[in-house]
Amino acid sequence: MKLLRLFSLIVGATLAYGSAQAADETPSDFSPSEMGNLKCSVYNAYQGRTSHFFMLSWVQGYLSGTDTIRVVIFKQKSILSAVKDNNGIIPMLNTNCSKESDNTLLQVSMIMFLNFNSDSQKEKFSDGQGDQKTYLDLGVGHKTCDFFNLHQKDKMGLLALSWFQGQLVGMDNALAFGTLGDSFLGKVSDRNELNEAFVQSCRANPSQLISTVGGRVFLNAAKKMRAKSQ
């Protein structure tokens, strides 16, 4: 039943996070929260350009965020153990986008995670932790907030915000799927508030990982949203 639900999410994965954009628009002009709705045709067209790395960073954040919920909340094995290094997802992303250019980066990311998951489904760590710290943080997520604070106003800062926005969607999808609940981000009217919370938290915690701060922003915001709905 859960597998059927996941496939239905993949097919209809717009998730109310912004409208899909045409292939001839410039991705660098988009906010990080819109990256997941870009089509693979855009990703393919911008191979090797700066905008391509923003899109890749979003996908890395999505996969890392999904894996975080799987390991930390549901105590399951990290599916990213199949990724040998931070470049491991690039060939798979390129292949999927080449085959299905009309899919969005969100849809392709969900398919990729499902493929990674096929070898480790329902497995659990014997100690509840295993090697989760090694595999949760693809891309810029493994850097500290010092990096983001230094580069907040330049392209590397945008790269980190793209990663953070991908992480938010990944965590949200995984939590909704695992609990058969509703999407939290679909109820957020202004995603810039989450960006600001991330910026402020990084300033206050410069030695913490971007992934740690981003995850805390999501969980705190989701907790507040649940409290309001009760």
ChimeraX attribute file (.defattr): number of C-alpha atoms within 10 A of each C-alpha:
attribute: neighborCount
match mode: 1-to-1
recipient: residues
	/A:1	5
	/A:2	11
	/A:3	10
	/A:4	9
	/A:5	11
	/A:6	18
	/A:7	15
	/A:8	11
	/A:9	16
	/A:10	20
	/A:11	12
	/A:12	9
	/A:13	21
	/A:14	17
	/A:15	16
	/A:16	12
	/A:17	19
	/A:18	14
	/A:19	11
	/A:20	14
	/A:21	17
	/A:22	13
	/A:23	18
	/A:24	9
	/A:25	11
	/A:26	12
	/A:27	22
	/A:28	16
	/A:29	8
	/A:30	13
	/A:31	13
	/A:32	25
	/A:33	21
	/A:34	19
	/A:35	30
	/A:36	28
	/A:37	22
	/A:38	25
	/A:39	23
	/A:40	27
	/A:41	19
	/A:42	24
	/A:43	27
	/A:44	15
	/A:45	12
	/A:46	17
	/A:47	12
	/A:48	10
	/A:49	10
	/A:50	13
	/A:51	21
	/A:52	17
	/A:53	18
	/A:54	24
	/A:55	27
	/A:56	24
	/A:57	28
	/A:58	33
	/A:59	32
	/A:60	28
	/A:61	33
	/A:62	32
	/A:63	29
	/A:64	30
	/A:65	31
	/A:66	26
	/A:67	29
	/A:68	30
	/A:69	22
	/A:70	22
	/A:71	22
	/A:72	14
	/A:73	12
	/A:74	16
	/A:75	20
	/A:76	23
	/A:77	24
	/A:78	30
	/A:79	27
	/A:80	25
	/A:81	17
	/A:82	14
	/A:83	13
	/A:84	10
	/A:85	12
	/A:86	13
	/A:87	12
	/A:88	13
	/A:89	20
	/A:90	13
	/A:91	10
	/A:92	15
	/A:93	19
	/A:94	16
	/A:95	10
	/A:96	18
	/A:97	22
	/A:98	15
	/A:99	10
	/A:100	14
	/A:101	17
	/A:102	16
	/A:103	21
	/A:104	25
	/A:105	29
	/A:106	25
	/A:107	23
	/A:108	25
	/A:109	27
	/A:110	25
	/A:111	18
	/A:112	17
	/A:113	18
	/A:114	17
	/A:115	13
	/A:116	18
	/A:117	19
	/A:118	10
	/A:119	11
	/A:120	16
	/A:121	13
	/A:122	10
	/A:123	13
	/A:124	17
	/A:125	14
	/A:126	10
	/A:127	7
	/A:128	14
	/A:129	15
	/A:130	15
	/A:131	13
	/A:132	22
	/A:133	12
	/A:134	12
	/A:135	20
	/A:136	26
	/A:137	25
	/A:138	26
	/A:139	21
	/A:140	24
	/A:141	25
	/A:142	17
	/A:143	18
	/A:144	19
	/A:145	27
	/A:146	17
	/A:147	18
	/A:148	24
	/A:149	15
	/A:150	13
	/A:151	15
	/A:152	17
	/A:153	10
	/A:154	10
	/A:155	14
	/A:156	17
	/A:157	16
	/A:158	19
	/A:159	24
	/A:160	27
	/A:161	28
	/A:162	29
	/A:163	33
	/A:164	33
	/A:165	28
	/A:166	32
	/A:167	30
	/A:168	26
	/A:169	28
	/A:170	28
	/A:171	28
	/A:172	24
	/A:173	25
	/A:174	24
	/A:175	21
	/A:176	14
	/A:177	17
	/A:178	15
	/A:179	10
	/A:180	11
	/A:181	10
	/A:182	13
	/A:183	19
	/A:184	20
	/A:185	21
	/A:186	15
	/A:187	13
	/A:188	16
	/A:189	9
	/A:190	9
	/A:191	15
	/A:192	13
	/A:193	12
	/A:194	18
	/A:195	18
	/A:196	12
	/A:197	17
	/A:198	22
	/A:199	20
	/A:200	13
	/A:201	18
	/A:202	23
	/A:203	16
	/A:204	11
	/A:205	15
	/A:206	17
	/A:207	13
	/A:208	17
	/A:209	21
	/A:210	28
	/A:211	27
	/A:212	17
	/A:213	22
	/A:214	26
	/A:215	20
	/A:216	15
	/A:217	21
	/A:218	23
	/A:219	14
	/A:220	10
	/A:221	18
	/A:222	18
	/A:223	12
	/A:224	10
	/A:225	15
	/A:226	10
	/A:227	9
	/A:228	8
	/A:229	6
	/A:230	5
